Amino acid sequence: YYDITDDSVGIHTGSNIWKSIPLTTTSTSTTTSTSTTTT
C-alpha cells in the first residue's frame, strides 16, 4: 500500500516512514498502525 501521489504531497509519508523504520521501537505501535493502514 504505497500511494506515490499522496506520498509526494506528504500525506501518507508518515505511513511509509513506519514501514521504512525497523520494527524494533515501533513494534507495538506498528501492530495497530499497520491494521489501520492496511484497512
PyMOL commands that set and color helices and strands:
alter all, ss='L'
color gray80, all
select helices_A, chain A and resi 4-9+13-20+27-38
alter helices_A, ss='H'
color red, helices_A
deselect
rebuild
show_as cartoon
